[in-house]
Amino acid sequence: MKRISWQIQIPDGTAVTVKNSIDSILNHFNMNTRNLVSFGSDGASVMVGRHNGVATKLKGENPFLVNVHCIAHCLALSTSQEANSVQLIKDFADILSSLYYHFEKSAVRSNKLHEVQEVLQEPVLSVKEVHSVRWIALFNALTTIYRCWASIATTLTHDALVHGKDNSKAKGILKKCF
């Protein structure tokens, strides 16, 4: 069987726009929603909302359609909710978020980090944000910190020792890390 690959730009995340995009793809292949067997999604309310979700709109045209919540998203949701009850994991996530916001909220600090990365010959990467329900985001954040730890620690230490009001935040992050 030939695999069909299709990409379409969706201008916003409303259920109407997503549904119209699905209709557009189906029309391209001379199909309609009556040909669908199931609909899989991440379980977000825009996708599965009882009154206006994409699945509800699709089921309005095909009442036999089966709605499936992606197992990977279910696993991510359940593990992130359970992780909230473990203090060590909460503290770890707090450190990752503190690092992200320390650099993200300041072009000066972000540029300084990139300069230090170049001097130390580390990859020039930005600290990534962690989303508790996006499993790959944690991996990307940790990988970036691992690959650029010397630059991050050097920049934080510099900020803690040199800069005026910014030094308390940098000192606090360093204290959490060590």
mmCIF file of the C-alpha atoms, coordinates in Angstrom:
data_MODEL
# 
_entry.id   MODEL 
# 
loop_
_atom_site.group_PDB 
_atom_site.id 
_atom_site.type_symbol 
_atom_site.label_atom_id 
_atom_site.label_alt_id 
_atom_site.label_comp_id 
_atom_site.label_asym_id 
_atom_site.label_entity_id 
_atom_site.label_seq_id 
_atom_site.pdbx_PDB_ins_code 
_atom_site.Cartn_x 
_atom_site.Cartn_y 
_atom_site.Cartn_z 
_atom_site.occupancy 
_atom_site.B_iso_or_equiv 
_atom_site.pdbx_formal_charge 
_atom_site.auth_seq_id 
_atom_site.auth_comp_id 
_atom_site.auth_asym_id 
_atom_site.auth_atom_id 
_atom_site.pdbx_PDB_model_num 
ATOM 1   C CA . MET A 1 1   ? 0.000   0.000  0.000  1.00 0.00 ? 1   MET A CA 1 
ATOM 2   C CA . LYS A 1 2   ? 1.320   3.413  -0.943 1.00 0.00 ? 2   LYS A CA 1 
ATOM 3   C CA . ARG A 1 3   ? 1.744   5.797  1.977  1.00 0.00 ? 3   ARG A CA 1 
ATOM 4   C CA . ILE A 1 4   ? 0.304   9.255  1.458  1.00 0.00 ? 4   ILE A CA 1 
ATOM 5   C CA . SER A 1 5   ? 2.022   12.179 3.096  1.00 0.00 ? 5   SER A CA 1 
ATOM 6   C CA . TRP A 1 6   ? 0.137   15.435 3.457  1.00 0.00 ? 6   TRP A CA 1 
ATOM 7   C CA . GLN A 1 7   ? 0.866   18.659 5.262  1.00 0.00 ? 7   GLN A CA 1 
ATOM 8   C CA . ILE A 1 8   ? -1.391  21.649 5.631  1.00 0.00 ? 8   ILE A CA 1 
ATOM 9   C CA . GLN A 1 9   ? -0.910  24.927 7.476  1.00 0.00 ? 9   GLN A CA 1 
ATOM 10  C CA . ILE A 1 10  ? -3.568  25.571 10.108 1.00 0.00 ? 10  ILE A CA 1 
ATOM 11  C CA . PRO A 1 11  ? -3.768  29.312 10.866 1.00 0.00 ? 11  PRO A CA 1 
ATOM 12  C CA . ASP A 1 12  ? -5.284  28.959 14.345 1.00 0.00 ? 12  ASP A CA 1 
ATOM 13  C CA . GLY A 1 13  ? -6.207  26.246 16.797 1.00 0.00 ? 13  GLY A CA 1 
ATOM 14  C CA . THR A 1 14  ? -9.974  26.611 16.860 1.00 0.00 ? 14  THR A CA 1 
ATOM 15  C CA . ALA A 1 15  ? -12.139 23.551 16.355 1.00 0.00 ? 15  ALA A CA 1 
ATOM 16  C CA . VAL A 1 16  ? -13.788 25.111 13.282 1.00 0.00 ? 16  VAL A CA 1 
ATOM 17  C CA . THR A 1 17  ? -10.415 25.752 11.620 1.00 0.00 ? 17  THR A CA 1 
ATOM 18  C CA . VAL A 1 18  ? -9.093  22.273 12.435 1.00 0.00 ? 18  VAL A CA 1 
ATOM 19  C CA . LYS A 1 19  ? -12.329 20.661 11.183 1.00 0.00 ? 19  LYS A CA 1 
ATOM 20  C CA . ASN A 1 20  ? -12.197 22.720 7.972  1.00 0.00 ? 20  ASN A CA 1 
ATOM 21  C CA . SER A 1 21  ? -8.584  21.664 7.465  1.00 0.00 ? 21  SER A CA 1 
ATOM 22  C CA . ILE A 1 22  ? -9.539  17.996 7.866  1.00 0.00 ? 22  ILE A CA 1 
ATOM 23  C CA . ASP A 1 23  ? -12.367 18.512 5.356  1.00 0.00 ? 23  ASP A CA 1 
ATOM 24  C CA . SER A 1 24  ? -9.903  20.132 2.947  1.00 0.00 ? 24  SER A CA 1 
ATOM 25  C CA . ILE A 1 25  ? -7.559  17.141 3.118  1.00 0.00 ? 25  ILE A CA 1 
ATOM 26  C CA . LEU A 1 26  ? -10.424 14.679 2.724  1.00 0.00 ? 26  LEU A CA 1 
ATOM 27  C CA . ASN A 1 27  ? -11.792 16.631 -0.254 1.00 0.00 ? 27  ASN A CA 1 
ATOM 28  C CA . HIS A 1 28  ? -8.364  16.572 -1.879 1.00 0.00 ? 28  HIS A CA 1 
ATOM 29  C CA . PHE A 1 29  ? -8.544  12.760 -1.861 1.00 0.00 ? 29  PHE A CA 1 
ATOM 30  C CA . ASN A 1 30  ? -12.235 12.708 -2.860 1.00 0.00 ? 30  ASN A CA 1 
ATOM 31  C CA . MET A 1 31  ? -13.281 11.470 0.583  1.00 0.00 ? 31  MET A CA 1 
ATOM 32  C CA . ASN A 1 32  ? -15.593 12.756 3.263  1.00 0.00 ? 32  ASN A CA 1 
ATOM 33  C CA . THR A 1 33  ? -16.102 12.229 6.981  1.00 0.00 ? 33  THR A CA 1 
ATOM 34  C CA . ARG A 1 34  ? -18.436 9.271  6.337  1.00 0.00 ? 34  ARG A CA 1 
ATOM 35  C CA . ASN A 1 35  ? -15.307 7.397  5.155  1.00 0.00 ? 35  ASN A CA 1 
ATOM 36  C CA . LEU A 1 36  ? -13.536 7.884  8.498  1.00 0.00 ? 36  LEU A CA 1 
ATOM 37  C CA . VAL A 1 37  ? -13.427 5.077  11.041 1.00 0.00 ? 37  VAL A CA 1 
ATOM 38  C CA . SER A 1 38  ? -11.726 6.849  13.931 1.00 0.00 ? 38  SER A CA 1 
ATOM 39  C CA . PHE A 1 39  ? -10.304 10.160 15.049 1.00 0.00 ? 39  PHE A CA 1 
ATOM 40  C CA . GLY A 1 40  ? -7.220  10.275 17.254 1.00 0.00 ? 40  GLY A CA 1 
ATOM 41  C CA . SER A 1 41  ? -6.103  13.356 19.147 1.00 0.00 ? 41  SER A CA 1 
ATOM 42  C CA . ASP A 1 42  ? -4.160  14.630 22.138 1.00 0.00 ? 42  ASP A CA 1 
ATOM 43  C CA . GLY A 1 43  ? -7.327  14.972 24.204 1.00 0.00 ? 43  GLY A CA 1 
ATOM 44  C CA . ALA A 1 44  ? -7.260  18.783 24.326 1.00 0.00 ? 44  ALA A CA 1 
ATOM 45  C CA . SER A 1 45  ? -10.696 20.357 24.772 1.00 0.00 ? 45  SER A CA 1 
ATOM 46  C CA . VAL A 1 46  ? -10.559 21.878 21.295 1.00 0.00 ? 46  VAL A CA 1 
ATOM 47  C CA . MET A 1 47  ? -10.271 18.324 19.964 1.00 0.00 ? 47  MET A CA 1 
ATOM 48  C CA . VAL A 1 48  ? -12.703 16.424 22.207 1.00 0.00 ? 48  VAL A CA 1 
ATOM 49  C CA . GLY A 1 49  ? -14.964 19.128 23.650 1.00 0.00 ? 49  GLY A CA 1 
ATOM 50  C CA . ARG A 1 50  ? -18.477 17.811 24.184 1.00 0.00 ? 50  ARG A CA 1 
ATOM 51  C CA . HIS A 1 51  ? -20.243 20.673 22.385 1.00 0.00 ? 51  HIS A CA 1 
ATOM 52  C CA . ASN A 1 52  ? -17.777 22.229 19.942 1.00 0.00 ? 52  ASN A CA 1 
ATOM 53  C CA . GLY A 1 53  ? -14.751 19.932 19.746 1.00 0.00 ? 53  GLY A CA 1 
ATOM 54  C CA . VAL A 1 54  ? -13.365 18.633 16.463 1.00 0.00 ? 54  VAL A CA 1 
ATOM 55  C CA . ALA A 1 55  ? -14.406 15.057 17.322 1.00 0.00 ? 55  ALA A CA 1 
ATOM 56  C CA . THR A 1 56  ? -17.953 16.236 18.105 1.00 0.00 ? 56  THR A CA 1 
ATOM 57  C CA . LYS A 1 57  ? -18.131 18.078 14.783 1.00 0.00 ? 57  LYS A CA 1 
ATOM 58  C CA . LEU A 1 58  ? -16.869 14.998 12.941 1.00 0.00 ? 58  LEU A CA 1 
ATOM 59  C CA . LYS A 1 59  ? -19.313 12.735 14.797 1.00 0.00 ? 59  LYS A CA 1 
ATOM 60  C CA . GLY A 1 60  ? -22.114 15.092 13.759 1.00 0.00 ? 60  GLY A CA 1 
ATOM 61  C CA . GLU A 1 61  ? -21.415 13.994 10.181 1.00 0.00 ? 61  GLU A CA 1 
ATOM 62  C CA . ASN A 1 62  ? -20.469 10.396 11.020 1.00 0.00 ? 62  ASN A CA 1 
ATOM 63  C CA . PRO A 1 63  ? -22.107 9.081  14.211 1.00 0.00 ? 63  PRO A CA 1 
ATOM 64  C CA . PHE A 1 64  ? -20.171 5.787  13.950 1.00 0.00 ? 64  PHE A CA 1 
ATOM 65  C CA . LEU A 1 65  ? -16.798 7.531  14.219 1.00 0.00 ? 65  LEU A CA 1 
ATOM 66  C CA . VAL A 1 66  ? -14.689 6.321  17.162 1.00 0.00 ? 66  VAL A CA 1 
ATOM 67  C CA . ASN A 1 67  ? -12.797 8.990  19.092 1.00 0.00 ? 67  ASN A CA 1 
ATOM 68  C CA . VAL A 1 68  ? -9.428  7.821  20.458 1.00 0.00 ? 68  VAL A CA 1 
ATOM 69  C CA . HIS A 1 69  ? -7.286  9.675  22.984 1.00 0.00 ? 69  HIS A CA 1 
ATOM 70  C CA . CYS A 1 70  ? -3.641  9.157  21.966 1.00 0.00 ? 70  CYS A CA 1 
ATOM 71  C CA . ILE A 1 71  ? -2.021  6.664  24.375 1.00 0.00 ? 71  ILE A CA 1 
ATOM 72  C CA . ALA A 1 72  ? 1.244   8.608  24.397 1.00 0.00 ? 72  ALA A CA 1 
ATOM 73  C CA . HIS A 1 73  ? -0.597  11.745 25.492 1.00 0.00 ? 73  HIS A CA 1 
ATOM 74  C CA . CYS A 1 74  ? -2.518  9.782  28.137 1.00 0.00 ? 74  CYS A CA 1 
ATOM 75  C CA . LEU A 1 75  ? 0.774   8.461  29.492 1.00 0.00 ? 75  LEU A CA 1 
ATOM 76  C CA . ALA A 1 76  ? 2.333   11.926 29.488 1.00 0.00 ? 76  ALA A CA 1 
ATOM 77  C CA . LEU A 1 77  ? -0.661  13.405 31.313 1.00 0.00 ? 77  LEU A CA 1 
ATOM 78  C CA . SER A 1 78  ? -0.750  10.686 33.950 1.00 0.00 ? 78  SER A CA 1 
ATOM 79  C CA . THR A 1 79  ? 2.989   10.764 34.616 1.00 0.00 ? 79  THR A CA 1 
ATOM 80  C CA . SER A 1 80  ? 3.075   14.562 34.822 1.00 0.00 ? 80  SER A CA 1 
ATOM 81  C CA . GLN A 1 81  ? 0.165   14.545 37.281 1.00 0.00 ? 81  GLN A CA 1 
ATOM 82  C CA . GLU A 1 82  ? 1.829   11.881 39.409 1.00 0.00 ? 82  GLU A CA 1 
ATOM 83  C CA . ALA A 1 83  ? 5.168   13.708 39.234 1.00 0.00 ? 83  ALA A CA 1 
ATOM 84  C CA . ASN A 1 84  ? 3.494   16.701 40.884 1.00 0.00 ? 84  ASN A CA 1 
ATOM 85  C CA . SER A 1 85  ? 3.176   14.655 44.064 1.00 0.00 ? 85  SER A CA 1 
ATOM 86  C CA . VAL A 1 86  ? 6.940   13.970 44.261 1.00 0.00 ? 86  VAL A CA 1 
ATOM 87  C CA . GLN A 1 87  ? 8.798   16.890 45.849 1.00 0.00 ? 87  GLN A CA 1 
ATOM 88  C CA . LEU A 1 88  ? 12.174  16.020 44.304 1.00 0.00 ? 88  LEU A CA 1 
ATOM 89  C CA . ILE A 1 89  ? 10.680  16.064 40.804 1.00 0.00 ? 89  ILE A CA 1 
ATOM 90  C CA . LYS A 1 90  ? 8.872   19.336 41.531 1.00 0.00 ? 90  LYS A CA 1 
ATOM 91  C CA . ASP A 1 91  ? 12.159  20.871 42.703 1.00 0.00 ? 91  ASP A CA 1 
ATOM 92  C CA . PHE A 1 92  ? 13.926  19.587 39.591 1.00 0.00 ? 92  PHE A CA 1 
ATOM 93  C CA . ALA A 1 93  ? 11.254  21.056 37.307 1.00 0.00 ? 93  ALA A CA 1 
ATOM 94  C CA . ASP A 1 94  ? 11.530  24.332 39.227 1.00 0.00 ? 94  ASP A CA 1 
ATOM 95  C CA . ILE A 1 95  ? 15.276  24.488 38.499 1.00 0.00 ? 95  ILE A CA 1 
ATOM 96  C CA . LEU A 1 96  ? 14.678  23.849 34.798 1.00 0.00 ? 96  LEU A CA 1 
ATOM 97  C CA . SER A 1 97  ? 11.992  26.544 34.672 1.00 0.00 ? 97  SER A CA 1 
ATOM 98  C CA . SER A 1 98  ? 14.177  29.007 36.589 1.00 0.00 ? 98  SER A CA 1 
ATOM 99  C CA . LEU A 1 99  ? 17.018  28.470 34.115 1.00 0.00 ? 99  LEU A CA 1 
ATOM 100 C CA . TYR A 1 100 ? 14.699  28.936 31.164 1.00 0.00 ? 100 TYR A CA 1 
ATOM 101 C CA . TYR A 1 101 ? 13.100  32.139 32.454 1.00 0.00 ? 101 TYR A CA 1 
ATOM 102 C CA . HIS A 1 102 ? 16.422  33.589 33.633 1.00 0.00 ? 102 HIS A CA 1 
ATOM 103 C CA . PHE A 1 103 ? 17.759  33.519 30.087 1.00 0.00 ? 103 PHE A CA 1 
ATOM 104 C CA . GLU A 1 104 ? 14.523  33.831 28.087 1.00 0.00 ? 104 GLU A CA 1 
ATOM 105 C CA . LYS A 1 105 ? 13.380  37.037 29.792 1.00 0.00 ? 105 LYS A CA 1 
ATOM 106 C CA . SER A 1 106 ? 16.596  38.913 29.038 1.00 0.00 ? 106 SER A CA 1 
ATOM 107 C CA . ALA A 1 107 ? 18.202  39.391 25.640 1.00 0.00 ? 107 ALA A CA 1 
ATOM 108 C CA . VAL A 1 108 ? 21.352  40.577 27.441 1.00 0.00 ? 108 VAL A CA 1 
ATOM 109 C CA . ARG A 1 109 ? 21.649  37.365 29.514 1.00 0.00 ? 109 ARG A CA 1 
ATOM 110 C CA . SER A 1 110 ? 20.762  35.213 26.517 1.00 0.00 ? 110 SER A CA 1 
ATOM 111 C CA . ASN A 1 111 ? 23.381  36.906 24.342 1.00 0.00 ? 111 ASN A CA 1 
ATOM 112 C CA . LYS A 1 112 ? 25.947  36.608 27.143 1.00 0.00 ? 112 LYS A CA 1 
ATOM 113 C CA . LEU A 1 113 ? 25.246  32.873 27.365 1.00 0.00 ? 113 LEU A CA 1 
ATOM 114 C CA . HIS A 1 114 ? 25.768  32.509 23.613 1.00 0.00 ? 114 HIS A CA 1 
ATOM 115 C CA . GLU A 1 115 ? 29.055  34.429 23.822 1.00 0.00 ? 115 GLU A CA 1 
ATOM 116 C CA . VAL A 1 116 ? 30.286  32.166 26.630 1.00 0.00 ? 116 VAL A CA 1 
ATOM 117 C CA . GLN A 1 117 ? 29.213  29.090 24.650 1.00 0.00 ? 117 GLN A CA 1 
ATOM 118 C CA . GLU A 1 118 ? 31.351  30.264 21.730 1.00 0.00 ? 118 GLU A CA 1 
ATOM 119 C CA . VAL A 1 119 ? 34.356  30.959 23.965 1.00 0.00 ? 119 VAL A CA 1 
ATOM 120 C CA . LEU A 1 120 ? 34.047  27.545 25.645 1.00 0.00 ? 120 LEU A CA 1 
ATOM 121 C CA . GLN A 1 121 ? 33.420  25.938 22.243 1.00 0.00 ? 121 GLN A CA 1 
ATOM 122 C CA . GLU A 1 122 ? 30.099  24.519 23.310 1.00 0.00 ? 122 GLU A CA 1 
ATOM 123 C CA . PRO A 1 123 ? 27.121  24.402 20.949 1.00 0.00 ? 123 PRO A CA 1 
ATOM 124 C CA . VAL A 1 124 ? 25.314  27.735 20.818 1.00 0.00 ? 124 VAL A CA 1 
ATOM 125 C CA . LEU A 1 125 ? 21.920  26.668 22.142 1.00 0.00 ? 125 LEU A CA 1 
ATOM 126 C CA . SER A 1 126 ? 19.140  28.420 24.017 1.00 0.00 ? 126 SER A CA 1 
ATOM 127 C CA . VAL A 1 127 ? 17.819  26.997 27.279 1.00 0.00 ? 127 VAL A CA 1 
ATOM 128 C CA . LYS A 1 128 ? 14.551  25.243 26.505 1.00 0.00 ? 128 LYS A CA 1 
ATOM 129 C CA . GLU A 1 129 ? 11.223  25.526 28.298 1.00 0.00 ? 129 GLU A CA 1 
ATOM 130 C CA . VAL A 1 130 ? 9.763   22.469 29.984 1.00 0.00 ? 130 VAL A CA 1 
ATOM 131 C CA . HIS A 1 131 ? 6.077   21.680 29.516 1.00 0.00 ? 131 HIS A CA 1 
ATOM 132 C CA . SER A 1 132 ? 4.794   19.116 31.988 1.00 0.00 ? 132 SER A CA 1 
ATOM 133 C CA . VAL A 1 133 ? 2.567   17.387 29.443 1.00 0.00 ? 133 VAL A CA 1 
ATOM 134 C CA . ARG A 1 134 ? 5.023   17.408 26.564 1.00 0.00 ? 134 ARG A CA 1 
ATOM 135 C CA . TRP A 1 135 ? 7.396   14.533 27.147 1.00 0.00 ? 135 TRP A CA 1 
ATOM 136 C CA . ILE A 1 136 ? 9.868   15.542 24.436 1.00 0.00 ? 136 ILE A CA 1 
ATOM 137 C CA . ALA A 1 137 ? 10.197  19.049 25.929 1.00 0.00 ? 137 ALA A CA 1 
ATOM 138 C CA . LEU A 1 138 ? 11.790  17.655 29.094 1.00 0.00 ? 138 LEU A CA 1 
ATOM 139 C CA . PHE A 1 139 ? 14.266  15.636 27.037 1.00 0.00 ? 139 PHE A CA 1 
ATOM 140 C CA . ASN A 1 140 ? 15.161  18.675 24.899 1.00 0.00 ? 140 ASN A CA 1 
ATOM 141 C CA . ALA A 1 141 ? 15.606  20.894 27.956 1.00 0.00 ? 141 ALA A CA 1 
ATOM 142 C CA . LEU A 1 142 ? 17.841  18.363 29.696 1.00 0.00 ? 142 LEU A CA 1 
ATOM 143 C CA . THR A 1 143 ? 19.880  17.703 26.563 1.00 0.00 ? 143 THR A CA 1 
ATOM 144 C CA . THR A 1 144 ? 20.518  21.413 26.072 1.00 0.00 ? 144 THR A CA 1 
ATOM 145 C CA . ILE A 1 145 ? 21.567  21.900 29.695 1.00 0.00 ? 145 ILE A CA 1 
ATOM 146 C CA . TYR A 1 146 ? 23.810  18.830 29.564 1.00 0.00 ? 146 TYR A CA 1 
ATOM 147 C CA . ARG A 1 147 ? 25.509  19.985 26.354 1.00 0.00 ? 147 ARG A CA 1 
ATOM 148 C CA . CYS A 1 148 ? 26.018  23.562 27.584 1.00 0.00 ? 148 CYS A CA 1 
ATOM 149 C CA . TRP A 1 149 ? 26.345  23.186 31.353 1.00 0.00 ? 149 TRP A CA 1 
ATOM 150 C CA . ALA A 1 150 ? 29.778  24.817 31.593 1.00 0.00 ? 150 ALA A CA 1 
ATOM 151 C CA . SER A 1 151 ? 28.512  27.898 29.732 1.00 0.00 ? 151 SER A CA 1 
ATOM 152 C CA . ILE A 1 152 ? 25.322  28.075 31.773 1.00 0.00 ? 152 ILE A CA 1 
ATOM 153 C CA . ALA A 1 153 ? 27.172  27.765 35.094 1.00 0.00 ? 153 ALA A CA 1 
ATOM 154 C CA . THR A 1 154 ? 29.811  30.302 33.995 1.00 0.00 ? 154 THR A CA 1 
ATOM 155 C CA . THR A 1 155 ? 27.182  32.817 32.882 1.00 0.00 ? 155 THR A CA 1 
ATOM 156 C CA . LEU A 1 156 ? 25.155  32.381 36.078 1.00 0.00 ? 156 LEU A CA 1 
ATOM 157 C CA . THR A 1 157 ? 28.277  32.782 38.201 1.00 0.00 ? 157 THR A CA 1 
ATOM 158 C CA . HIS A 1 158 ? 29.197  35.949 36.310 1.00 0.00 ? 158 HIS A CA 1 
ATOM 159 C CA . ASP A 1 159 ? 25.656  37.302 36.752 1.00 0.00 ? 159 ASP A CA 1 
ATOM 160 C CA . ALA A 1 160 ? 25.725  36.445 40.472 1.00 0.00 ? 160 ALA A CA 1 
ATOM 161 C CA . LEU A 1 161 ? 29.016  38.238 41.050 1.00 0.00 ? 161 LEU A CA 1 
ATOM 162 C CA . VAL A 1 162 ? 28.771  41.249 38.755 1.00 0.00 ? 162 VAL A CA 1 
ATOM 163 C CA . HIS A 1 163 ? 25.272  42.443 38.005 1.00 0.00 ? 163 HIS A CA 1 
ATOM 164 C CA . GLY A 1 164 ? 23.272  44.554 40.462 1.00 0.00 ? 164 GLY A CA 1 
ATOM 165 C CA . LYS A 1 165 ? 19.666  43.504 40.954 1.00 0.00 ? 165 LYS A CA 1 
ATOM 166 C CA . ASP A 1 166 ? 19.956  40.472 38.656 1.00 0.00 ? 166 ASP A CA 1 
ATOM 167 C CA . ASN A 1 167 ? 22.517  38.855 40.933 1.00 0.00 ? 167 ASN A CA 1 
ATOM 168 C CA . SER A 1 168 ? 19.987  37.611 43.500 1.00 0.00 ? 168 SER A CA 1 
ATOM 169 C CA . LYS A 1 169 ? 18.143  35.544 40.881 1.00 0.00 ? 169 LYS A CA 1 
ATOM 170 C CA . ALA A 1 170 ? 21.380  34.120 39.497 1.00 0.00 ? 170 ALA A CA 1 
ATOM 171 C CA . LYS A 1 171 ? 22.599  33.351 43.034 1.00 0.00 ? 171 LYS A CA 1 
ATOM 172 C CA . GLY A 1 172 ? 19.312  31.614 43.821 1.00 0.00 ? 172 GLY A CA 1 
ATOM 173 C CA . ILE A 1 173 ? 19.476  29.464 40.688 1.00 0.00 ? 173 ILE A CA 1 
ATOM 174 C CA . LEU A 1 174 ? 23.107  28.543 41.398 1.00 0.00 ? 174 LEU A CA 1 
ATOM 175 C CA . LYS A 1 175 ? 22.224  27.620 44.966 1.00 0.00 ? 175 LYS A CA 1 
ATOM 176 C CA . LYS A 1 176 ? 19.442  25.314 43.706 1.00 0.00 ? 176 LYS A CA 1 
ATOM 177 C CA . CYS A 1 177 ? 21.807  23.686 41.197 1.00 0.00 ? 177 CYS A CA 1 
ATOM 178 C CA . PHE A 1 178 ? 24.599  22.944 43.657 1.00 0.00 ? 178 PHE A CA 1 
# 
